[in-house]
Amino acid sequence: MSDNFRSRAITEGLERAPNRAMLRAVGFKDGDFAKPIVGIASAYSTITPCNAGLDRFARRAEQVLRQAGAMPQIFGTITVSDGISMGTEGMRYSLVSREVIADSIETACGAQRMDGLLAIGGCDKNMPGAMIAIARLDIPAIFVYGGTIKPGHHAGRDLTVVSVFEAVGAAGAGRMPQDELLEIERRACPGAGSCGGMFTANTMSAAIEAMGMSLPRSSTMAAEDQETADSAARSADVLFEAVHARRLPRSILTRKAFENAIAVVMAIGGSTNAVLHLLAIARAAGVPLALEDFEAARRRVPVLCDLKPSGRYVTTDLHRAGGIPQVMRMLYANGALHGDALTIDGRTVAEVIKDVPTRPSADQDVIRPWDRPLAPQGHIVILRGNLAPEGAVAKVSGHGSHEITGPARVFDSEEACLAAILAGNIKPGDVIVIRYEGPKGGPGMREMLAPTAALIGAGLGETVGLITDGRFSGGSHGLVVGHVAPEAALGGPLALVQEGDSITIDAGRGDLRINVGDRILAARRAKWHAPAPRYTSGVLAKYARLVSSSSHGAVTDA
């Protein structure tokens, strides 16, 4: 984009008359062709509660941009509800949707030569999909989060959608009556908004705020509250200023911004999916980022927030306690955040958080003081070993087990594993292996929330390990290891595991290994054959052909 707006080119020359004619049909008048054209990419949909309220934010942003002197143009992009598709064949499309969202936003903005972009999203893949597109396009842009759902309530406790998955496991194990399960199902999701714990949606909204690409405090607002609509309006004002100031995303999405995002993810106990998505966004922005960067951050950043799924509180509680600015201020005060990183409104991070107290309020315990953390180091651990030469991602809680050695229980699909758990066939000390669920093998790298929640519900969450080349929901917790690379479909070591093999998960040492001799593994490899692809046409087949390793973000434009 030149120093003048792309749209001004439309006014130049007789050859532009057809362009002007088309734009007149959507409301442009003579004086409008010199104004910046700002795209509003809205993931509004009634498919999922995460996105059901986004249209009013898009309309509010449109109004503000028009009043400011821009020509806003709303266009839609897709969403997939992870919660609805979880545990089904449909979940294979979830990670695929991240690429579709990124491609569609890039395509619309690139084709229409837009001068700026305001992207609005709710469900898990909306955020990284939009951010990948923003990084590729490098036109002035801002992200607007649709907000978190408020918690449901039953029997004196807060509920999230994960409460239902865990109740299924409890009911299957005979630890909960069916009518109790039904009551939890009825009450868990009371209205619009993304899943209420520190699951993937709220983790990624927090990461985007930490990177400076959304407004302060916007990542923890509730979808149904007025402040969220007001934040969308303020975001439109900030974007309009950024368009005139030529404030570009790649000047904000620097190495320091990604390190800030990783630090925040560790401090809030965020989803392991942040690893996958931040790697992908960094690649789109041209910023070197690797699994080792997450491990380096883990060692220096404690877990400060007591949030679900492994903690007690939901994201609306975090918001009332000070939100992400409070967490960032504490990180900055203790040398774990880059204060000179830029944000979309032109200020540095240090300037944004300068008035936030260095210690959290004493009248809450959602955010712990730095000297009294929930865990002394981060909860996302990068593992390597003879089962994961390219790396794997573990999620460990401060109060749970960090090590297990036990017999492998091998399943070639999520469904087979879930059936075994619900049938009572998994015992304490077992190490579950779910393979052929990676980016290519799945295809789509499904999340394993149903098996992990069933283990928690059955009382096995702290005594059973689980390893997969698939992913985990942000709602998963326990001693779980995902993103194992190379994946089984490519002949990774996970494909060679047999029932009963001794496997060790040692998060303390960063080790994931099969305790079987190299000669035996070599003999197994000589007999191994890649399974036939599950899909041979359509978007899943295309994705399987293009997708990279999870250790590189599972991108499709490598």
Rosetta blueprint (number, residue, H / E / L):
1 M L
2 S L
3 D L
4 N L
5 F L
6 R H
7 S H
8 R H
9 A H
10 I H
11 T H
12 E L
13 G L
14 L H
15 E H
16 R H
17 A H
18 P H
19 N H
20 R H
21 A H
22 M H
23 L H
24 R H
25 A L
26 V L
27 G L
28 F L
29 K L
30 D H
31 G H
32 D H
33 F L
34 A L
35 K L
36 P L
37 I E
38 V E
39 G E
40 I E
41 A E
42 S E
43 A L
44 Y L
45 S L
46 T L
47 I L
48 T L
49 P L
50 C L
51 N L
52 A L
53 G L
54 L H
55 D H
56 R H
57 F H
58 A H
59 R H
60 R H
61 A H
62 E H
63 Q H
64 V H
65 L H
66 R H
67 Q H
68 A H
69 G L
70 A L
71 M E
72 P E
73 Q E
74 I E
75 F E
76 G E
77 T L
78 I L
79 T L
80 V L
81 S L
82 D H
83 G H
84 I H
85 S H
86 M L
87 G L
88 T L
89 E H
90 G H
91 M H
92 R H
93 Y H
94 S H
95 L H
96 V H
97 S H
98 R H
99 E H
100 V H
101 I H
102 A H
103 D H
104 S H
105 I H
106 E H
107 T H
108 A H
109 C H
110 G H
111 A H
112 Q H
113 R L
114 M L
115 D L
116 G E
117 L E
118 L E
119 A E
120 I E
121 G E
122 G L
123 C L
124 D L
125 K L
126 N H
127 M H
128 P H
129 G H
130 A H
131 M H
132 I H
133 A H
134 I H
135 A H
136 R H
137 L H
138 D L
139 I L
140 P L
141 A E
142 I E
143 F E
144 V E
145 Y E
146 G L
147 G L
148 T E
149 I L
150 K L
151 P L
152 G E
153 H E
154 H E
155 A L
156 G L
157 R E
158 D E
159 L E
160 T L
161 V H
162 V H
163 S H
164 V H
165 F H
166 E H
167 A H
168 V H
169 G H
170 A H
171 A H
172 G H
173 A L
174 G L
175 R L
176 M L
177 P L
178 Q H
179 D H
180 E H
181 L H
182 L H
183 E H
184 I H
185 E H
186 R H
187 R H
188 A L
189 C L
190 P L
191 G L
192 A L
193 G L
194 S E
195 C L
196 G L
197 G L
198 M L
199 F L
200 T H
201 A H
202 N H
203 T H
204 M H
205 S H
206 A H
207 A H
208 I H
209 E H
210 A H
211 M L
212 G L
213 M L
214 S L
215 L L
216 P L
217 R L
218 S H
219 S H
220 T H
221 M L
222 A E
223 A L
224 E L
225 D L
226 Q H
227 E H
228 T H
229 A H
230 D H
231 S H
232 A H
233 A H
234 R H
235 S H
236 A H
237 D H
238 V H
239 L H
240 F H
241 E H
242 A H
243 V H
244 H H
245 A H
246 R L
247 R L
248 L L
249 P H
250 R H
251 S H
252 I H
253 L L
254 T L
255 R H
256 K H
257 A H
258 F H
259 E H
260 N H
261 A H
262 I H
263 A H
264 V H
265 V H
266 M H
267 A H
268 I H
269 G L
270 G L
271 S L
272 T L
273 N H
274 A H
275 V H
276 L H
277 H H
278 L H
279 L H
280 A H
281 I H
282 A H
283 R H
284 A H
285 A H
286 G L
287 V L
288 P L
289 L L
290 A L
291 L H
292 E H
293 D H
294 F H
295 E H
296 A H
297 A H
298 R H
299 R H
300 R H
301 V L
302 P L
303 V E
304 L L
305 C E
306 D L
307 L E
308 K L
309 P L
310 S L
311 G L
312 R L
313 Y E
314 V L
315 T H
316 T H
317 D H
318 L H
319 H H
320 R H
321 A L
322 G L
323 G H
324 I H
325 P H
326 Q H
327 V H
328 M H
329 R H
330 M H
331 L H
332 Y H
333 A H
334 N L
335 G L
336 A L
337 L L
338 H L
339 G L
340 D L
341 A L
342 L E
343 T L
344 I L
345 D L
346 G L
347 R L
348 T E
349 V H
350 A H
351 E H
352 V H
353 I L
354 K L
355 D L
356 V L
357 P L
358 T L
359 R L
360 P L
361 S L
362 A L
363 D L
364 Q L
365 D L
366 V L
367 I E
368 R L
369 P L
370 W L
371 D L
372 R L
373 P L
374 L L
375 A E
376 P L
377 Q L
378 G L
379 H L
380 I E
381 V E
382 I E
383 L E
384 R E
385 G E
386 N L
387 L L
388 A E
389 P E
390 E E
391 G E
392 A E
393 V E
394 A E
395 K E
396 V L
397 S L
398 G L
399 H L
400 G L
401 S L
402 H L
403 E E
404 I E
405 T E
406 G E
407 P E
408 A E
409 R E
410 V E
411 F E
412 D L
413 S L
414 E H
415 E H
416 A H
417 C H
418 L H
419 A H
420 A H
421 I H
422 L H
423 A L
424 G L
425 N L
426 I L
427 K L
428 P L
429 G L
430 D L
431 V E
432 I E
433 V E
434 I E
435 R L
436 Y L
437 E L
438 G L
439 P L
440 K L
441 G L
442 G L
443 P L
444 G L
445 M L
446 R L
447 E E
448 M L
449 L H
450 A H
451 P H
452 T H
453 A H
454 A H
455 L H
456 I H
457 G H
458 A L
459 G L
460 L L
461 G L
462 E L
463 T L
464 V L
465 G E
466 L E
467 I E
468 T E
469 D L
470 G L
471 R E
472 F L
473 S L
474 G L
475 G L
476 S L
477 H L
478 G L
479 L L
480 V E
481 V E
482 G E
483 H E
484 V E
485 A E
486 P L
487 E L
488 A H
489 A H
490 L H
491 G L
492 G L
493 P H
494 L H
495 A H
496 L H
497 V L
498 Q L
499 E L
500 G L
501 D L
502 S E
503 I E
504 T E
505 I E
506 D E
507 A L
508 G L
509 R L
510 G L
511 D E
512 L E
513 R E
514 I E
515 N L
516 V L
517 G L
518 D H
519 R H
520 I H
521 L H
522 A H
523 A H
524 R H
525 R H
526 A H
527 K H
528 W L
529 H L
530 A L
531 P L
532 A L
533 P L
534 R L
535 Y L
536 T L
537 S L
538 G H
539 V H
540 L H
541 A H
542 K H
543 Y H
544 A H
545 R H
546 L H
547 V L
548 S L
549 S L
550 S H
551 S H
552 H H
553 G L
554 A L
555 V L
556 T L
557 D L
558 A L
